[in-house]
Amino acid sequence: MATRELMYREALREAIDEEMAANPTVFIIGEGIAERGGSYKVTEGLLAKYGPKRVRDTPIAEAGMIGVGVGAAIAGARPIVEILYVDFAMLGMDMIVNQAAKFRLMTGGDGRVPFIMRTQGGTGGGVAAQHSQSLEALFYHIPGLRVVMPSTPADAKGLLKYALRQEDPVMFLEHKHLYMTKGPVPDGEHVVPFGVGDIKREGSDVTVIAWSNMIPRTLEAAEALAAEGINVEVIDPRTLVPLDRDMIIRSVLKTRRCVIVQEANRRGGVASDIASIIQEECFYEMDAPVEIVAGMDIPVPFNLTLEKASVPQKEDVVAAVKRVLHLQSLAAAAE
């Protein structure tokens, strides 16, 4: 299939544009997304094409925006609500957790909430603790929500198009460091279904599971390890809910070792839940305990050096892989 090189933000824009053209019930609201084209320029040009009724700037009022989106979805529209930082989604958690996530079940399956919250999180640029969190575990914990975290332009486009055709609320979590990254995106119709992970790099010695901005960091670690003769398989679930358990189990049973990498702080994180799944399904086949590489259990520091130290880096992944291969313990014994 023919492909084009697109930025992550361009791939998102293309998905929104195509779905708005195909379905007049799709609209987008958010802070600065119309006139300015969004802080990360994802919605640039959409106002001129679709007009202010379908591409609308809002006040700085996240609770109101999310409430409008959930209500519009229940009424039959397909809203995209862009929240500038995932940290600010906390202002609308009642609508997300107690309304959107539960409406379908509480109506006996008759109600639908095709609501998408697009937002970005993670560290980068020293924007401090209230603008740098990775909060996927909060949404992952809530039944009724879909949680999507694409790491590449192709996945960003395909997953967003799929999300805009679903009937359940979707937390579409992007990363501030990914918007300017480039990658191949298939020409024509490109849709990636939920619950289907992707093997970003095939390997045989260790499985490394990561998502979002930890994928490029993990791939860098895998290349460094390859130079030492260590063959790492990198897998990306792409969606945390639903989670591609089968892909994870197949890979771990093949390599018999696993490292899980998340930018979010470790306590109560998604990585711990994935580790519990591996424990249940693969325990007797494992050659080493599952390693988790995660952010520190602290608010993200403002200082750039401390911010970097608070979340996993390439070197942390390399060290974890060597631990599950028992290479570090052997090196220490040799000394």
JOJOQUI-V608315 format. One record per pair of residues at least 6 apart in sequence whose C-alpha atoms are under 8 Angstrom apart, sorted by the first residue. I is the first residue (numbers start at 0). J is the second residue. D is the distance in whole Angstrom. If there is no record, write none. Layout:
i->{I;I}
j->{J;J}
d->{D;D}
//
This chain:
i->{0;0;1;1;2;2;2;2;3;3;3;3;3;4;4;4;4;5;5;5;5;5;6;6;6;6;6;6;7;7;7;7;7;7;7;7;7;7;8;8;8;8;8;8;9;9;10;10;10;10;10;11;11;11;11;11;12;12;12;13;14;14;14;14;15;15;16;18;18;18;19;19;24;24;24;24;25;25;25;25;25;25;26;26;26;26;26;26;26;27;27;27;27;27;27;27;28;28;28;28;28;28;28;28;28;28;29;29;29;29;29;29;29;29;30;30;30;30;30;30;30;30;31;31;31;31;32;32;32;32;32;32;32;32;33;33;33;33;33;33;33;33;34;34;35;36;36;36;36;36;37;38;39;45;46;46;46;57;61;61;61;61;61;62;62;62;62;62;63;64;65;65;65;65;65;66;66;68;68;68;68;69;69;69;69;69;69;69;71;71;72;72;72;72;72;73;73;73;73;75;75;76;77;77;77;77;78;78;78;79;79;79;79;80;80;80;80;81;81;81;82;82;82;82;82;83;83;84;84;84;84;84;85;85;85;85;85;85;85;85;86;86;86;86;86;86;96;99;99;99;99;99;100;100;100;100;100;100;101;101;102;102;102;103;103;103;103;103;104;111;111;112;112;112;113;113;113;113;113;113;113;114;114;114;114;115;115;115;115;115;115;116;116;116;116;117;117;117;117;118;118;118;119;119;119;119;120;120;120;120;120;120;120;120;120;121;121;121;121;121;121;121;121;122;122;122;122;122;122;122;123;123;123;123;124;125;125;125;125;125;126;127;127;127;127;128;128;128;128;131;132;132;133;133;133;134;135;135;135;135;136;136;136;138;138;138;139;139;139;139;139;143;143;144;144;144;144;144;145;145;145;145;145;145;145;145;146;146;146;146;146;146;146;146;147;147;147;147;147;147;147;147;147;148;148;148;148;148;148;148;148;149;149;149;149;149;149;149;149;150;150;150;150;150;150;150;150;151;151;151;151;152;152;152;152;152;153;153;153;153;154;154;156;156;157;157;157;157;158;158;158;158;159;160;160;160;161;161;161;161;162;173;174;174;176;177;193;193;193;193;194;194;194;194;194;194;194;194;195;195;195;195;195;196;196;196;196;196;196;196;196;197;197;197;197;198;198;198;198;199;199;199;199;200;200;200;200;200;201;201;201;202;202;202;202;202;203;203;203;203;203;204;204;204;204;204;204;204;205;205;205;205;205;205;205;205;205;205;205;205;206;206;206;206;206;206;206;206;206;206;206;207;207;207;207;207;207;207;207;207;208;208;208;208;208;208;208;208;208;209;209;209;209;209;209;209;209;210;210;210;210;210;211;212;213;213;213;214;214;216;216;217;217;217;217;218;219;220;220;220;220;221;221;221;221;221;223;224;224;224;225;232;234;236;236;244;247;248;248;248;251;251;251;251;252;252;252;255;255;255;255;256;256;256;256;256;256;256;257;257;257;257;257;257;258;258;258;258;258;258;258;258;259;259;259;259;259;259;260;260;260;260;260;260;261;261;261;261;261;261;261;262;262;262;262;263;263;263;263;264;264;264;264;264;264;265;265;265;265;265;265;265;266;270;271;274;287;287;288;289;290;290;291;292;292;292;292;293;293;294;294;294;295;295;297;299;299;300;300;318;321;322}
j->{185;186;185;186;183;184;185;186;182;183;184;185;186;181;182;183;184;152;181;182;183;184;152;178;179;180;181;182;151;152;153;155;177;178;179;180;181;182;39;40;41;152;178;179;41;152;152;153;155;156;184;41;152;155;156;159;41;42;43;156;156;157;159;160;159;160;45;25;160;163;25;26;75;76;77;78;53;76;77;78;79;163;52;53;54;76;77;78;79;53;54;55;78;79;80;81;53;54;55;56;57;64;78;79;80;81;55;56;57;64;80;81;82;83;37;56;57;58;59;81;82;83;37;38;56;57;38;40;42;43;54;55;56;81;42;43;45;46;51;54;55;56;46;56;43;42;43;44;45;46;43;83;178;54;53;54;55;64;82;87;88;90;91;88;90;91;92;94;91;80;80;91;94;95;116;91;94;78;79;80;114;78;94;95;98;99;112;114;77;78;78;111;112;113;114;110;111;112;113;111;113;113;113;114;115;163;113;114;115;114;115;116;117;114;115;116;117;116;117;118;88;116;117;118;119;118;119;118;119;120;130;131;118;119;120;130;132;133;134;172;120;129;130;131;132;134;141;112;114;143;144;168;141;142;143;144;167;168;142;143;110;111;112;109;110;111;112;167;110;166;167;166;167;168;163;164;165;166;167;168;169;166;167;168;169;162;163;168;169;170;171;168;169;170;171;170;171;172;173;171;172;173;172;173;174;175;130;131;132;133;134;172;173;174;175;130;131;132;133;174;175;262;263;130;131;132;133;175;299;306;131;175;176;306;303;300;301;302;303;306;301;299;300;301;302;298;299;300;301;299;263;299;262;263;264;263;146;172;263;269;267;268;269;144;146;170;145;146;239;240;269;167;168;167;168;169;170;240;167;168;169;170;238;239;240;241;169;170;171;172;238;239;240;241;158;169;170;171;172;237;238;239;240;171;172;173;210;211;237;238;239;155;158;172;173;210;211;237;238;173;177;210;211;212;214;215;237;177;180;181;182;180;181;182;183;184;182;183;184;185;191;237;189;190;189;190;191;192;190;191;192;193;171;189;190;191;190;191;192;193;169;211;211;212;212;212;237;238;240;241;236;237;238;239;240;241;242;243;236;237;238;242;243;234;235;236;237;238;242;243;246;234;235;236;237;232;233;234;235;232;233;234;235;218;231;232;233;234;231;232;233;230;231;232;233;254;230;231;232;253;254;229;230;231;232;254;255;256;230;231;232;251;254;255;256;257;258;320;323;324;231;232;233;234;250;251;254;255;256;257;258;217;231;232;233;234;257;258;259;260;233;234;235;236;247;257;258;259;260;217;233;234;235;236;259;260;261;235;236;237;260;261;237;262;260;261;262;233;235;312;313;233;260;313;316;233;313;313;314;316;317;230;231;232;233;317;317;230;231;317;231;250;247;242;243;276;277;277;280;281;257;277;281;285;281;284;285;284;285;286;287;285;286;287;288;289;323;324;287;288;289;290;320;323;289;290;291;292;316;319;320;323;270;274;289;290;291;292;270;291;292;293;311;316;269;270;291;292;293;294;311;293;294;310;311;293;294;295;310;293;294;295;296;297;310;271;291;292;293;294;295;296;296;291;291;289;323;324;323;323;319;323;319;311;315;316;319;310;311;309;310;311;309;310;309;306;309;306;309;327;327;328}
d->{7;7;6;6;6;5;4;5;8;5;5;6;7;6;5;5;6;7;5;6;6;7;6;7;6;5;4;7;6;4;8;7;6;5;6;6;6;8;7;7;5;7;5;7;6;8;5;7;6;5;8;6;7;6;5;7;5;6;8;7;5;7;6;6;8;7;7;7;7;7;5;7;8;5;6;8;7;6;5;6;7;8;8;4;6;8;7;5;6;6;5;6;6;5;6;7;8;6;5;6;7;7;8;6;5;6;7;5;5;7;6;5;6;8;7;5;5;6;6;7;7;7;5;7;5;7;7;8;6;8;7;7;6;8;7;7;7;5;8;6;6;5;7;7;7;5;4;7;8;8;7;8;7;7;8;5;8;7;7;7;7;6;6;8;5;4;8;8;8;7;7;6;7;8;8;7;6;6;7;6;6;8;7;8;8;6;7;6;7;7;6;7;5;5;5;7;6;5;7;8;8;8;6;6;8;7;7;6;6;6;5;6;7;8;6;5;6;6;5;6;7;7;6;5;8;6;7;6;5;6;6;8;5;6;5;8;7;8;7;8;7;6;6;7;6;8;7;6;8;8;8;6;7;7;4;5;8;7;8;6;6;7;7;6;5;6;7;8;8;5;6;6;5;6;7;8;6;4;5;5;8;8;7;5;6;7;7;6;5;6;7;8;6;5;6;7;5;6;7;6;5;6;5;4;5;6;7;6;6;5;8;7;6;5;6;8;5;5;5;6;7;7;8;8;5;7;8;8;8;7;7;7;7;8;7;8;5;6;5;7;6;6;6;4;8;5;5;6;7;6;7;7;7;5;8;7;7;8;8;8;7;5;6;7;7;7;8;6;7;7;7;7;7;7;5;6;7;7;7;6;5;6;8;8;5;7;6;5;6;7;6;5;5;7;8;7;6;5;6;6;4;6;7;6;5;6;7;5;6;6;7;5;7;8;7;7;6;5;7;8;7;6;4;6;6;8;7;8;8;8;7;8;7;6;7;7;7;6;5;7;7;8;7;7;5;4;4;8;6;5;6;7;8;8;6;8;6;6;6;8;7;7;7;6;7;7;8;6;8;6;7;8;6;8;7;5;5;5;7;7;7;8;5;7;6;4;6;7;8;6;7;6;5;6;7;7;6;4;6;8;5;6;7;8;7;5;5;7;7;5;7;5;5;4;7;8;6;6;6;7;5;7;5;6;7;5;8;7;7;5;6;8;5;7;5;6;7;7;8;8;6;5;6;7;6;6;6;8;6;5;6;8;7;6;5;6;6;5;6;7;6;5;6;8;8;8;6;5;6;7;7;7;6;8;6;5;6;5;7;6;8;7;8;8;7;6;7;8;7;7;6;7;8;6;7;7;7;5;7;6;6;7;6;8;8;8;8;7;8;7;7;8;8;6;6;8;8;7;7;7;6;8;7;8;7;7;7;6;5;6;7;6;6;6;7;7;6;8;8;8;5;6;8;7;6;5;6;7;8;7;7;8;6;8;8;6;5;6;7;6;5;6;8;7;8;7;8;6;5;7;8;6;5;6;6;6;5;8;8;6;4;5;5;7;8;8;8;8;5;6;7;6;7;7;8;7;6;7;7;8;7;7;8;6;7;7;7;6;6;6;4;6;5;6;8;6;7;5;8;8;6;7}
//
